[in-house]
Amino acid sequence: MKVGMYNRWLATLGGGEKLSLSIAEYLSQQYPVTVISHKPVDKDLASNRLSLDLSNVEFEFIPERLAPEMTPITSDYDLFINASFLDFFPCLAPKSVYLVYFPTPVDYEPVMKSRRIMKSMLRRLMMVPSFTSGVVSIEAGPLSQYRGVELPLKIDLPAMRRGYVLQFDIASQDDLENELEIVLNDQVIDQLALPIDKSFLHYELAVPEKTVERYHELVIQREQESGKPVIGKPDVALINFIIRHPRYRMYQLFFERIFKGWGLRMHNLPSGVFSILNAVDTYDAIWGISEFSSHWIREYWHQPCEILTPPVNVEDFKPLAKKNQILSVGRFFAGSHNKKHLVMVNTFKKLVDEGLKGWELHLAGGTTPGLEHDQYLHKVNAEATGYPIKIHLDIPFQELVKLYGESAIYWHASGYGEDDRKDPIKFEHFGITTVEAMASGCVPVVIGKGGQPEIVHHGIDGYLWLTTSELKSLTLNLIHDPKLREMMSMRTQIESHLYGKEHFQEKLHELMQKIGF
């Protein structure tokens, strides 16, 4: 009995990868398990970083391909698990599971369907290219969209009866020698040497006329396999991507500078209602990571699903002698989906201005390459200046564990100010850092939306808030009542163990039995 698992984003070794590889770890105790991806990942590095035993798990790396091209591979396995975010393809394995972190909406409603048709028409009219492979992040900047890219980057460019000029600025985001090839319609047409200081290089390409095919395929790739270390960051950054044509200039004016949110949505069209739903229908089971995600699976796809919450290594976190400090943990990046550091900084500043003394706010998280993200981090630093606020960037795990252990209160604000009906994806889908904080004896005071209310029980092991006024008042309750804080701290440690590895494996065993494997 062979088990296969696919995760396009394995190299990032993030929270989704921790969940999928935890499933692989458990199943490898009984069956041969192969995890399939595209970017090489050192298995020992993955084991150490994610605290997993992957000795019985095989990693297989295949050339980059579109999601539908994965279908034939699924027939090689008795059980196949699609654990790749937003990769929809039919499965041919006798038993199959689709692991869903958060679903993409499909156009059941006539209004939604009309919007999708309109977006498709606008893309064609304004010559918007399709980034088919390689883009791992996209953000709206002041004048241009910023893209974080893992090479190779594949782009479908519009085909026109007359040629046009394409231009963009590209910069390295790693420390490797970046000798790149420009490939147009399967022909290598140029080489690029990116500056070693990671500054942007301007490039222009004359795209010839084309009258038969619907598009040109542009590929940007390294000249040779690089042996890139797994660091979970993009290879290159791309900005100022411009097609010199009046139609595209119209797109750039309206959808990159004025209506930025609409512009981002034009680059994230689902591949089609029926193709998504037909692909999902081929799986025996859908597993969501929380009740919040599962609700939206039912809402968007009208499909039943089971819940498999991510495992948290709660045994790695212990309460230490508590200090008068509040902690929040989350990556620093720009965009409306960020961790709302500025909301927390400004709320804490108001507490200090209103008389709070002897307490500190600590913000810990990884940095993100790119101008917009640098500007965001600079703004957070600027807002924090002059107040007892400390920012910890890219700190080692043991230092983070110490911060958790010494902190008395934990804040989380992801999704604040967003519409949870219109954009539920912008909220925390589960809340791993909240569980880590609870295991460390921090009392959570977290936004009462997304997956957080499933973890925190208001007034028992923490507090849930919806407004910054509530965040302030609930935090002051804990600050002014040490006995209440201590009681809740003891409760949080108990509740956190519900998300430990033992409970995770018990639930996984139950779900495997339900699909008859």
Secondary structure, DSSP 8 states (H G I E B T S, - for coil): --EEEE-TTGGG--HHHHHHHHHHHHHTTTS-EEEEESS---HHHHHHHHT---TTEEEEE-----GGGGHHHHTT-SEEEE--TT------SSEEEEEESS------SHHHHHHHHHHHHHHHHTT--EEEEEEEEEEE-SSSEEEEEEEEEEEEEE--SS-EEEEEEEEE-SSS--EEEEEETTEEEEEEE--TT---EEEEEEE---SSSSEEEEEEEESS-------SS-SEEEEEEEE-SHHHHHHIIIIIIISHHHHHHHT---S-HHHHHHHHHTSSEEEESSHHHHHHHHHHH----EE------GGG----S--SEEEEE-----STTS--HHHHHHHHHHHHHTT--S-EEEEEE----SHHHHHHHHHHHHHHTTSSEEEEES--HHHHHHHHHH-SEEEE-TTTTS-TTT-GGGS-SS-HHHHHHHHTT-EEEEESSTTHHHH--BTTTBEEESSHHHHHHHHHHHHH-HHHHHHHHHHHHHHHGGGSHHHHHHHHHHHHHHTT-
